[in-house]
Amino acid sequence: MSNIISYDERIKNFDWSISEKELDYQPGNVINIGWYCSDRICKLGKADKMALIWEGSQGQEKRYTYNELRLTSNGVGHFLRGLGIQPEDRVCLFMDKIPELYIGFLGVLKIGAIVQPLFSAFGDESLIVRLENAQTTAVITQRKHAPKLRKILDKMPYIKHIIIVDADPAKPLGDREVAFDMDHAFKPEDFEIHPTKAESPSVLHYTSGTTGQPKGVKHVHYSLISQYLTSKWVLDLLDTDIYWCTADPGWVTGTSYGIIGAFSNGVTQCVLDAGFSADNWYRFIEKHKITMWYSAPTAIRSLMKAGDEVIKKYDLSSLRHLASVGEPLNSEAVIWSEKVYGKAFLDTYWQTETGSIMITNFPGMKIKPGSMGKPFPGITATVIDADTFEPFDGPGKIGLIAIKPGWPSMMRTYWRNEETYNKKFKNGWYLPGDRSSIDNEGYFWFVGRDDDVINTGGHLVSPFEVESALLEHPAVAESAVVAKPDFVNMEVVKAFVTLKPGFVGSKDLDLEIMNFVRKKLSPLAMPQEIEFIDNLPKTRSGKIMRRILHAKEWGEEIGDTSTLEND
Ligand code: WTA
């Protein structure tokens, strides 16, 4: 069984009303993602079906049926309302991949509040800029992450509540803290879900740009229309599937497809809240008989590195369909996956701002290893000239990816940053900020980003944020941060640093600075390499030229250096 109908058939007469009809949604109706992901599935007769199977790092397991998902998220909504949380207030989820994160997500949406997921490995600096921009009212977190919030609480007067899902009853709670045990809380059978409409805000995800602070990408409840259908057609979710999306809901894949797409399609999904190891991943697939696996190129390359022998120890025959997102999926990885799993990982391309898959390899479509595939039905995408913003008249030319605005899950703005949002549009096109070419059969071939953002292991890191953090270290005078090539992560963060007088570069200082950034920002943003240099290349006006340093790392031509000060 499969949802596969040929790509050409799907694209013929496509209209988003196909998704609206399947979801029994009429334009103008109430649409609440929390309801669609739990109550509706129960109404469809699947109340006792397993919704979530969770496994922790110690092998502990928790299971929730769709009815339990419904009731427990009702409980979250009830509790938040009791605290006085209002529709459109921002409620941050700052947790590991524990069940409370998934259920909390639906509960926040059920009361019409805006859910703001933040990656649990974020340090205080990363947290503060995102919470400040969103002016978050409440944070739902775990006891182990609460100290990071306590440290910055003084600077965040708008945070009224820190809700701890696993508080230790023997220990006193801190300022503004409140304990809330989701599993054992009151769970109303009848809960009045806030009547959100298509354009009511739903999710606020933060994403990093080259310059300035991270941007809050505002999504609305109507995004469901895209997320439901792309999950069904691209991830090919079926009622019988056991689905595993390896992404963390701190990032968009983990919410659009790790929560909304999965639950609105009523599948059983598994979550593994443990660090990566090939043995552990294969064991997980074997144990739960995973059928659909959505992962990322870095994970696939790590599995490739672990070798083919380890695969033979496990029965992976349940796997039916595999897909990947987040960074370029190199052709070797596609070919290798077909060889060892009997199925190729299908590449899908999209971003936080697009909310759902834009360009993709569609099940049943001819795969060209190394290509991202073709636009999803309903998506008009092309490649345009970076100077004229006009589409090219023939195939093969490299330009900017450009998408016609208007699909349901398109971001509605950058939170309190309309100016940057407006800059994302040129000549009637939305520009994701990536470069690609299109071949004569309409397949897109990713070339690279059109900015300095570093994509490390599928996570975007802003060089600006890392440079700012570096400058706070007492030894650092100036810094420039660029991507450095890496086999597994594609790119890692590298920092060039000039030191203040009296400091000398050493291995110890190197480690100290790395740790300093890790604690402030996150392990992802931590430079994997620091190079101490005497002078950074600058323009005559004093702007640091990352381009020169980047080109050196990648062995590329440096290009025009006529404006350089230090050459
Ligand atoms: C990159 C993740 C090549 C791209 C869903 C994009 C990709 C950014 C692919 C978005 C792909 C994502 N091939 N590059 N299949 N998918 N990217 O916002 O640069 O965390 O703009 O969303 O990742 O990253 P984000």
Residues whose N, C-alpha, C, O or C-beta is under 5 A from the ligand:
A	BS01	WTA	T207 T253 V325 G326 E327 P328 L329 D347 T348 Y349 W350 Q351 T352 M372 P432 D434 F446 R449 G458 L460
